Amino acid sequence: MNRLAALLILAFVVLFVGWNTLAAERVANFKLEGVDGETYELKAVAKNCKAILIDFWSTNCKPCKKLMPHLQTLYEVYAPAGLEVIVISRDTTLTVSKVKPMVVAEGWTFPVLYDTDLKVSDAYHVRFAPVTFLINKKGEVLFHHSGYKPGHEKDYEEAIVSALELTEEQVEELYAAWRAKDDANVAGESGASTAAEDGSGDSSSGDGGAPEESG
């Protein structure tokens, strides 16, 4: 009986230590160039936020294309609470030219970095995309997910809320602020479009004559 109890205690200790080792796993620092021409170092970024979501992505990855809009939303909603999002492109020299045009076309505002030699991917043991890590300021892994299917973004958000230690009320306030900002942007774009159309109409309906040429 004593031997059995000792074995159970030993098993518990092994599991407990193992779990804590996994929970305290830290990611490697990196320094990569972004599509905006800036250089980003992970530990420098970590100084200015509470949590960082790092996602490995590539232009030919179909699940990635479905995930990215959700990452953009999470970034917009939770950045004011201390979240940073960094997307790392696994596109090599064969397809890297597609990265910036896609980022611009999709309107992503989080940093997108080049890992053309896949050294950072190797350091993070990433062999395909998408693979996502959520880390704290110390670089400790709080959440890790491979692949993407619709609905997985809810798991991401739960991990983010936990990492930022947000209450339900604070989450609601963040979403309210995000919706208000989004509505203001839409209204601004609509107003600019209307003004442009009015301006075009004025120039063509003046006195009926052609505009004067300078010089």
Secondary structure as the mmCIF struct_conf table of DSSP 4:
data_model
#
loop_
_struct_conf.conf_type_id
_struct_conf.id
_struct_conf.beg_label_comp_id
_struct_conf.beg_label_asym_id
_struct_conf.beg_label_seq_id
_struct_conf.end_label_comp_id
_struct_conf.end_label_asym_id
_struct_conf.end_label_seq_id
HELX_RH_AL_P HELX_RH_AL_P1 ASN A 2 ALA A 23
TURN_TY1_P TURN_TY1_P1 ALA A 24 ALA A 24
STRN STRN1 ARG A 26 ARG A 26
HELX_LH_PP_P HELX_LH_PP_P1 VAL A 27 ASN A 29
STRN STRN2 LYS A 31 GLU A 33
STRN STRN3 GLY A 34 GLY A 34
TURN_TY1_P TURN_TY1_P2 VAL A 35 ASP A 36
BEND BEND1 GLY A 37 GLY A 37
STRN STRN4 THR A 39 GLU A 41
HELX_RH_AL_P HELX_RH_AL_P2 LEU A 42 ALA A 46
TURN_TY1_P TURN_TY1_P3 LYS A 47 ASN A 48
BEND BEND2 LYS A 50 LYS A 50
STRN STRN5 ALA A 51 TRP A 57
TURN_TY1_P TURN_TY1_P4 THR A 59 ASN A 60
HELX_RH_AL_P HELX_RH_AL_P3 LYS A 62 TYR A 78
HELX_RH_3T_P HELX_RH_3T_P1 ALA A 79 ALA A 81
TURN_TY1_P TURN_TY1_P5 GLY A 82 GLY A 82
STRN STRN6 LEU A 83 SER A 89
TURN_TY1_P TURN_TY1_P6 THR A 93 THR A 95
HELX_RH_3T_P HELX_RH_3T_P2 VAL A 96 LYS A 98
HELX_RH_AL_P HELX_RH_AL_P4 VAL A 99 GLU A 106
TURN_TY1_P TURN_TY1_P7 GLY A 107 GLY A 107
BEND BEND3 PHE A 110 PHE A 110
STRN STRN7 VAL A 112 TYR A 114
TURN_TY1_P TURN_TY1_P8 THR A 116 ASP A 117
HELX_RH_AL_P HELX_RH_AL_P5 LYS A 119 ALA A 123
TURN_TY1_P TURN_TY1_P9 TYR A 124 HIS A 125
BEND BEND4 PHE A 128 ALA A 129
STRN STRN8 VAL A 131 ASN A 136
TURN_TY1_P TURN_TY1_P10 LYS A 137 LYS A 138
STRN STRN9 GLU A 140 GLU A 140
STRN STRN10 VAL A 141 SER A 146
BEND BEND5 GLY A 147 GLY A 147
TURN_TY1_P TURN_TY1_P11 PRO A 150 GLY A 151
HELX_RH_AL_P HELX_RH_AL_P6 HIS A 152 ALA A 163
TURN_TY1_P TURN_TY1_P12 LEU A 164 GLU A 165
HELX_RH_AL_P HELX_RH_AL_P7 GLU A 168 SER A 204
BEND BEND6 SER A 205 GLY A 209
HELX_LH_PP_P HELX_LH_PP_P2 ALA A 210 SER A 214
#
